[in-house]
Amino acid sequence: MKTENENNANQNKIIESIARLVSDICFDGEFKNHPEYLNEIFEYLLEAEPGNSRSLRIKMLSCIRTSKMLAKALEPFSDEEIQKACVKMIKA
């Protein structure tokens, strides 16, 4: 039973950490536009000499994909709804 309680405590800490991350992202403003910002930055880099690196290109694509997934997951909700949910999860 002790192990189960520890697992639940760890899961709660993970959820709290994710809630803090999403909350911090919301304070950053316009987080839903970040995928486009990343595209713009990376397109510029790809035209420059450092953009010739295959590993750098893979990392850029990964960042864009992760950013798009986050924006898509939060798209149906207003910034205020997201913030309230995060505060509730952090306090839980």
Sequence and secondary structure as in RCSB ss.txt:
>XXXX:A:sequence
MKTENENNANQNKIIESIARLVSDICFDGEFKNHPEYLNEIFEYLLEAEPGNSRSLRIKMLSCIRTSKMLAKALE
PFSDEEIQKACVKMIKA
>XXXX:A:secstr
 HHHHHHHHHHHHHHHHHHHHHHHHHHHS GGGHHHHHHHHHHHHHHSGGGG HHHHHHHHHHHHHHHHHHHHHT
TS HHHHHHHHHHHHH 
